[in-house]
Amino acid sequence: MNRDYSDGPTRADVDAMAGAVLLEFGTPWCGHCRAAQPLLEDAMADSADTTHIKVEDGSGRKLGRSFEVTLWPTLVFLRDGQEIARLVRPTQKAAITQALAQLHADPA
């Protein structure tokens, strides 16, 4: 699990990413983001095959706007560049675990 926020990749880079990717939009000072960290850490413990990217978001940040992020944290679960699930301000590990399971489910 990635613990540090970054400016993140470009939207084109995200769209081209292969495999399972979790984009976590937020900020280091956001209380909701900090509260979600233990839940994410627990849920991600068995998801070593998922690329986790913490994207520092804010006004004018292009990647967050391209995903229509309005609240933090917003978790966007992608498979091969396509959105599979999204959680906004998760408060339960079970919701994150379920989204990860959906992400890793066999595409039909």
PyMOL commands that place a pseudoatom at each C-alpha (Angstrom):
pseudoatom trace, name=CA, resn=MET, resi=1, chain=A, elem=C, hetatm=0, pos=[0.000, 0.000, 0.000]
pseudoatom trace, name=CA, resn=ASN, resi=2, chain=A, elem=C, hetatm=0, pos=[1.293, 3.424, -0.943]
pseudoatom trace, name=CA, resn=ARG, resi=3, chain=A, elem=C, hetatm=0, pos=[1.425, 5.834, 2.016]
pseudoatom trace, name=CA, resn=ASP, resi=4, chain=A, elem=C, hetatm=0, pos=[2.458, 9.087, 0.297]
pseudoatom trace, name=CA, resn=TYR, resi=5, chain=A, elem=C, hetatm=0, pos=[0.406, 11.429, -1.859]
pseudoatom trace, name=CA, resn=SER, resi=6, chain=A, elem=C, hetatm=0, pos=[1.779, 12.541, -5.214]
pseudoatom trace, name=CA, resn=ASP, resi=7, chain=A, elem=C, hetatm=0, pos=[0.686, 14.732, -8.087]
pseudoatom trace, name=CA, resn=GLY, resi=8, chain=A, elem=C, hetatm=0, pos=[-0.277, 11.491, -9.773]
pseudoatom trace, name=CA, resn=PRO, resi=9, chain=A, elem=C, hetatm=0, pos=[0.003, 10.342, -13.360]
pseudoatom trace, name=CA, resn=THR, resi=10, chain=A, elem=C, hetatm=0, pos=[-1.732, 11.962, -16.313]
pseudoatom trace, name=CA, resn=ARG, resi=11, chain=A, elem=C, hetatm=0, pos=[-5.184, 10.796, -17.350]
pseudoatom trace, name=CA, resn=ALA, resi=12, chain=A, elem=C, hetatm=0, pos=[-3.685, 9.262, -20.494]
pseudoatom trace, name=CA, resn=ASP, resi=13, chain=A, elem=C, hetatm=0, pos=[-1.235, 7.280, -18.339]
pseudoatom trace, name=CA, resn=VAL, resi=14, chain=A, elem=C, hetatm=0, pos=[-4.074, 6.074, -16.097]
pseudoatom trace, name=CA, resn=ASP, resi=15, chain=A, elem=C, hetatm=0, pos=[-6.194, 5.041, -19.075]
pseudoatom trace, name=CA, resn=ALA, resi=16, chain=A, elem=C, hetatm=0, pos=[-3.247, 3.003, -20.403]
pseudoatom trace, name=CA, resn=MET, resi=17, chain=A, elem=C, hetatm=0, pos=[-2.480, 1.209, -17.111]
pseudoatom trace, name=CA, resn=ALA, resi=18, chain=A, elem=C, hetatm=0, pos=[-2.817, -2.550, -17.291]
pseudoatom trace, name=CA, resn=GLY, resi=19, chain=A, elem=C, hetatm=0, pos=[-4.233, -4.626, -14.482]
pseudoatom trace, name=CA, resn=ALA, resi=20, chain=A, elem=C, hetatm=0, pos=[-5.832, -3.608, -11.200]
pseudoatom trace, name=CA, resn=VAL, resi=21, chain=A, elem=C, hetatm=0, pos=[-5.297, -0.026, -10.050]
pseudoatom trace, name=CA, resn=LEU, resi=22, chain=A, elem=C, hetatm=0, pos=[-6.671, 1.864, -7.072]
pseudoatom trace, name=CA, resn=LEU, resi=23, chain=A, elem=C, hetatm=0, pos=[-6.564, 5.655, -7.365]
pseudoatom trace, name=CA, resn=GLU, resi=24, chain=A, elem=C, hetatm=0, pos=[-7.021, 7.307, -3.987]
pseudoatom trace, name=CA, resn=PHE, resi=25, chain=A, elem=C, hetatm=0, pos=[-7.831, 11.008, -4.260]
pseudoatom trace, name=CA, resn=GLY, resi=26, chain=A, elem=C, hetatm=0, pos=[-7.356, 13.138, -1.144]
pseudoatom trace, name=CA, resn=THR, resi=27, chain=A, elem=C, hetatm=0, pos=[-4.902, 15.248, 0.828]
pseudoatom trace, name=CA, resn=PRO, resi=28, chain=A, elem=C, hetatm=0, pos=[-2.596, 14.582, 3.776]
pseudoatom trace, name=CA, resn=TRP, resi=29, chain=A, elem=C, hetatm=0, pos=[-4.442, 17.112, 5.959]
pseudoatom trace, name=CA, resn=CYS, resi=30, chain=A, elem=C, hetatm=0, pos=[-7.994, 15.835, 5.272]
pseudoatom trace, name=CA, resn=GLY, resi=31, chain=A, elem=C, hetatm=0, pos=[-9.566, 14.288, 8.377]
pseudoatom trace, name=CA, resn=HIS, resi=32, chain=A, elem=C, hetatm=0, pos=[-11.746, 11.925, 6.328]
pseudoatom trace, name=CA, resn=CYS, resi=33, chain=A, elem=C, hetatm=0, pos=[-8.659, 10.809, 4.388]
pseudoatom trace, name=CA, resn=ARG, resi=34, chain=A, elem=C, hetatm=0, pos=[-6.693, 10.138, 7.563]
pseudoatom trace, name=CA, resn=ALA, resi=35, chain=A, elem=C, hetatm=0, pos=[-9.618, 8.208, 9.080]
pseudoatom trace, name=CA, resn=ALA, resi=36, chain=A, elem=C, hetatm=0, pos=[-9.791, 5.969, 6.009]
pseudoatom trace, name=CA, resn=GLN, resi=37, chain=A, elem=C, hetatm=0, pos=[-6.098, 4.998, 6.090]
pseudoatom trace, name=CA, resn=PRO, resi=38, chain=A, elem=C, hetatm=0, pos=[-6.365, 2.107, 8.603]
pseudoatom trace, name=CA, resn=LEU, resi=39, chain=A, elem=C, hetatm=0, pos=[-9.344, 0.710, 6.669]
pseudoatom trace, name=CA, resn=LEU, resi=40, chain=A, elem=C, hetatm=0, pos=[-7.408, 0.898, 3.400]
pseudoatom trace, name=CA, resn=GLU, resi=41, chain=A, elem=C, hetatm=0, pos=[-4.311, -0.625, 4.928]
pseudoatom trace, name=CA, resn=ASP, resi=42, chain=A, elem=C, hetatm=0, pos=[-6.283, -3.589, 6.277]
pseudoatom trace, name=CA, resn=ALA, resi=43, chain=A, elem=C, hetatm=0, pos=[-8.243, -4.098, 3.062]
pseudoatom trace, name=CA, resn=MET, resi=44, chain=A, elem=C, hetatm=0, pos=[-5.149, -3.806, 0.854]
pseudoatom trace, name=CA, resn=ALA, resi=45, chain=A, elem=C, hetatm=0, pos=[-3.106, -6.276, 2.924]
pseudoatom trace, name=CA, resn=ASP, resi=46, chain=A, elem=C, hetatm=0, pos=[-4.037, -9.139, 0.569]
pseudoatom trace, name=CA, resn=SER, resi=47, chain=A, elem=C, hetatm=0, pos=[-4.012, -7.082, -2.632]
pseudoatom trace, name=CA, resn=ALA, resi=48, chain=A, elem=C, hetatm=0, pos=[-0.337, -6.977, -3.533]
pseudoatom trace, name=CA, resn=ASP, resi=49, chain=A, elem=C, hetatm=0, pos=[-1.331, -7.317, -7.187]
pseudoatom trace, name=CA, resn=THR, resi=50, chain=A, elem=C, hetatm=0, pos=[-3.218, -3.990, -7.071]
pseudoatom trace, name=CA, resn=THR, resi=51, chain=A, elem=C, hetatm=0, pos=[-1.296, -0.824, -7.916]
pseudoatom trace, name=CA, resn=HIS, resi=52, chain=A, elem=C, hetatm=0, pos=[-2.228, 1.820, -5.323]
pseudoatom trace, name=CA, resn=ILE, resi=53, chain=A, elem=C, hetatm=0, pos=[-1.694, 5.462, -6.275]
pseudoatom trace, name=CA, resn=LYS, resi=54, chain=A, elem=C, hetatm=0, pos=[-2.449, 8.224, -3.779]
pseudoatom trace, name=CA, resn=VAL, resi=55, chain=A, elem=C, hetatm=0, pos=[-3.213, 11.391, -5.711]
pseudoatom trace, name=CA, resn=GLU, resi=56, chain=A, elem=C, hetatm=0, pos=[-3.152, 14.723, -3.910]
pseudoatom trace, name=CA, resn=ASP, resi=57, chain=A, elem=C, hetatm=0, pos=[-6.268, 16.478, -5.111]
pseudoatom trace, name=CA, resn=GLY, resi=58, chain=A, elem=C, hetatm=0, pos=[-7.512, 20.033, -5.018]
pseudoatom trace, name=CA, resn=SER, resi=59, chain=A, elem=C, hetatm=0, pos=[-8.884, 22.887, -7.050]
pseudoatom trace, name=CA, resn=GLY, resi=60, chain=A, elem=C, hetatm=0, pos=[-7.475, 22.873, -10.551]
pseudoatom trace, name=CA, resn=ARG, resi=61, chain=A, elem=C, hetatm=0, pos=[-5.943, 19.404, -10.309]
pseudoatom trace, name=CA, resn=LYS, resi=62, chain=A, elem=C, hetatm=0, pos=[-6.636, 17.873, -13.703]
pseudoatom trace, name=CA, resn=LEU, resi=63, chain=A, elem=C, hetatm=0, pos=[-6.695, 14.175, -12.810]
pseudoatom trace, name=CA, resn=GLY, resi=64, chain=A, elem=C, hetatm=0, pos=[-9.241, 14.620, -10.025]
pseudoatom trace, name=CA, resn=ARG, resi=65, chain=A, elem=C, hetatm=0, pos=[-11.422, 16.791, -12.249]
pseudoatom trace, name=CA, resn=SER, resi=66, chain=A, elem=C, hetatm=0, pos=[-11.285, 14.204, -15.038]
pseudoatom trace, name=CA, resn=PHE, resi=67, chain=A, elem=C, hetatm=0, pos=[-12.723, 11.660, -12.566]
pseudoatom trace, name=CA, resn=GLU, resi=68, chain=A, elem=C, hetatm=0, pos=[-15.263, 14.216, -11.262]
pseudoatom trace, name=CA, resn=VAL, resi=69, chain=A, elem=C, hetatm=0, pos=[-13.907, 13.987, -7.698]
pseudoatom trace, name=CA, resn=THR, resi=70, chain=A, elem=C, hetatm=0, pos=[-15.736, 16.344, -5.330]
pseudoatom trace, name=CA, resn=LEU, resi=71, chain=A, elem=C, hetatm=0, pos=[-15.215, 14.784, -1.883]
pseudoatom trace, name=CA, resn=TRP, resi=72, chain=A, elem=C, hetatm=0, pos=[-12.191, 13.197, -0.228]
pseudoatom trace, name=CA, resn=PRO, resi=73, chain=A, elem=C, hetatm=0, pos=[-11.211, 10.520, -0.062]
pseudoatom trace, name=CA, resn=THR, resi=74, chain=A, elem=C, hetatm=0, pos=[-12.554, 9.186, -3.314]
pseudoatom trace, name=CA, resn=LEU, resi=75, chain=A, elem=C, hetatm=0, pos=[-11.353, 5.709, -4.255]
pseudoatom trace, name=CA, resn=VAL, resi=76, chain=A, elem=C, hetatm=0, pos=[-11.532, 4.781, -7.934]
pseudoatom trace, name=CA, resn=PHE, resi=77, chain=A, elem=C, hetatm=0, pos=[-10.954, 1.109, -8.741]
pseudoatom trace, name=CA, resn=LEU, resi=78, chain=A, elem=C, hetatm=0, pos=[-9.761, 0.518, -12.311]
pseudoatom trace, name=CA, resn=ARG, resi=79, chain=A, elem=C, hetatm=0, pos=[-9.065, -2.578, -14.378]
pseudoatom trace, name=CA, resn=ASP, resi=80, chain=A, elem=C, hetatm=0, pos=[-7.073, -1.995, -17.544]
pseudoatom trace, name=CA, resn=GLY, resi=81, chain=A, elem=C, hetatm=0, pos=[-7.938, 1.715, -17.421]
pseudoatom trace, name=CA, resn=GLN, resi=82, chain=A, elem=C, hetatm=0, pos=[-11.695, 1.186, -17.007]
pseudoatom trace, name=CA, resn=GLU, resi=83, chain=A, elem=C, hetatm=0, pos=[-13.546, 2.188, -13.836]
pseudoatom trace, name=CA, resn=ILE, resi=84, chain=A, elem=C, hetatm=0, pos=[-14.983, -0.854, -12.088]
pseudoatom trace, name=CA, resn=ALA, resi=85, chain=A, elem=C, hetatm=0, pos=[-16.035, 0.645, -8.737]
pseudoatom trace, name=CA, resn=ARG, resi=86, chain=A, elem=C, hetatm=0, pos=[-15.912, 3.895, -6.779]
pseudoatom trace, name=CA, resn=LEU, resi=87, chain=A, elem=C, hetatm=0, pos=[-16.170, 4.689, -3.082]
pseudoatom trace, name=CA, resn=VAL, resi=88, chain=A, elem=C, hetatm=0, pos=[-16.525, 8.149, -1.597]
pseudoatom trace, name=CA, resn=ARG, resi=89, chain=A, elem=C, hetatm=0, pos=[-15.548, 8.653, 2.059]
pseudoatom trace, name=CA, resn=PRO, resi=90, chain=A, elem=C, hetatm=0, pos=[-15.553, 4.967, 2.968]
pseudoatom trace, name=CA, resn=THR, resi=91, chain=A, elem=C, hetatm=0, pos=[-16.113, 4.273, 6.654]
pseudoatom trace, name=CA, resn=GLN, resi=92, chain=A, elem=C, hetatm=0, pos=[-16.070, 0.468, 6.621]
pseudoatom trace, name=CA, resn=LYS, resi=93, chain=A, elem=C, hetatm=0, pos=[-13.359, -1.962, 5.613]
pseudoatom trace, name=CA, resn=ALA, resi=94, chain=A, elem=C, hetatm=0, pos=[-16.053, -4.252, 4.174]
pseudoatom trace, name=CA, resn=ALA, resi=95, chain=A, elem=C, hetatm=0, pos=[-16.955, -1.703, 1.486]
pseudoatom trace, name=CA, resn=ILE, resi=96, chain=A, elem=C, hetatm=0, pos=[-13.318, -1.448, 0.377]
pseudoatom trace, name=CA, resn=THR, resi=97, chain=A, elem=C, hetatm=0, pos=[-12.902, -5.227, 0.461]
pseudoatom trace, name=CA, resn=GLN, resi=98, chain=A, elem=C, hetatm=0, pos=[-16.031, -5.643, -1.659]
pseudoatom trace, name=CA, resn=ALA, resi=99, chain=A, elem=C, hetatm=0, pos=[-14.800, -3.102, -4.226]
pseudoatom trace, name=CA, resn=LEU, resi=100, chain=A, elem=C, hetatm=0, pos=[-11.427, -4.888, -4.380]
pseudoatom trace, name=CA, resn=ALA, resi=101, chain=A, elem=C, hetatm=0, pos=[-13.210, -8.219, -4.902]
pseudoatom trace, name=CA, resn=GLN, resi=102, chain=A, elem=C, hetatm=0, pos=[-15.244, -6.660, -7.716]
pseudoatom trace, name=CA, resn=LEU, resi=103, chain=A, elem=C, hetatm=0, pos=[-12.024, -5.314, -9.213]
pseudoatom trace, name=CA, resn=HIS, resi=104, chain=A, elem=C, hetatm=0, pos=[-10.436, -8.776, -9.200]
pseudoatom trace, name=CA, resn=ALA, resi=105, chain=A, elem=C, hetatm=0, pos=[-13.543, -10.666, -10.324]
pseudoatom trace, name=CA, resn=ASP, resi=106, chain=A, elem=C, hetatm=0, pos=[-13.351, -12.367, -13.674]
pseudoatom trace, name=CA, resn=PRO, resi=107, chain=A, elem=C, hetatm=0, pos=[-14.614, -9.886, -16.280]
pseudoatom trace, name=CA, resn=ALA, resi=108, chain=A, elem=C, hetatm=0, pos=[-17.637, -11.291, -18.049]
for i in range(1, 108): cmd.bond("trace and resi %d" % i, "trace and resi %d" % (i + 1))
show_as sticks, trace
zoom trace
